């Protein structure tokens, strides 16, 4: 018997999972409808709940963070916000942040 490897989660699939879970936990979630009209490199998700503000850049498992994304993430990291790059393998950490 051969075990097949599960297909890799796409960035879009990860995004749907994160948004769904965040909404269950009563986070307010913002994601631009079409990123082509948004500021280049800005993180995929902005999440707010209570006094917490989270910016999350989502990537498939082997996706590269662009230089422009790194610039935004660095700028945002200098604030009181929480800033993350999340991949499918980070699910346990994602769930912990959102709980």
N, C-alpha and C positions, 0 to 999 in steps of 0.2 A: 504494500500500500504506500502511495506517495502522498505526502502532504503538500498542498499547494500554498504558496505564500499569498496572503490577503493582498488585494490591490492597494497601492499607496493612496492615502487620502489626498485629495487635491486641496489647494488653498480655499477654493469656494466651498468645499464640503466642510473643512475645518471652520471656516467663517460661520456657516449655518449652525454648526454644533455649538460654537462659542456663543453666538447671539441667542440661540434657543435656551441654553443653560443660564445665561446671564438674565434673560427676561424671567425665567422661572424664579430666580433669586432676587427679582425686583430691581435689577439694574436698569437705568435708562441708557439705551444704546443708540449711538449715531454712527452711521456708515454712509458715505456719499453714494448717491444713486449711480452716478457715472463719474468715476475718478478723473476722466480726461478733462473735466471742467474744474477740478479741484487743484489746490496747490500741489505741485510735483513733490513727491516724497513724503507727504503727510501720512501718518499712520492710518491703517485700515479702519480701526475701531476706536471710538471714544466712548468710555463707559463712566457713568456717574451714579453713585448711590451714597446718600448721606454726605459725609464730608470727604469721601474718597473720589478721586479722579484718576482714571486709568486710560492710558494710551497703549494700544497693542498693534504691532505690525505682525501680520500673519504670513507664514511661508510654508510651502510644502516642505517635506522633510529635507530635501537638498537644495531648496531655493536660496538664492543669494540676496542679501540685503544690499541695495544700491548705495552709492556714495551719497546721493541726495537724501535717501531714507536715513542713513547714519547721521547726517547733519541734523535732521529734524529730531531724531531720537536723542541725540546728545543735547540739543537745545532744551528739549522737554525734560530731560533728566536733571537739568539744573534748577527745575522748579520743585514745588512740593508734590507734583503728580507722580504716580507710579507709571513706569515705562517698561514695556516688555516686547520681546520678539518671541512669538509663540509658533511652535511647530507641532505636528500631530503627536510626536513622541513626548511632548510636554504636557499631555492632558492632565495628569495628576497634579502638576504644579498650577495649571490653569484653573482647575476646579478648586484648589486650595485658595488661590487669590480671590476668586469670585465668591467663595463661601464667607 
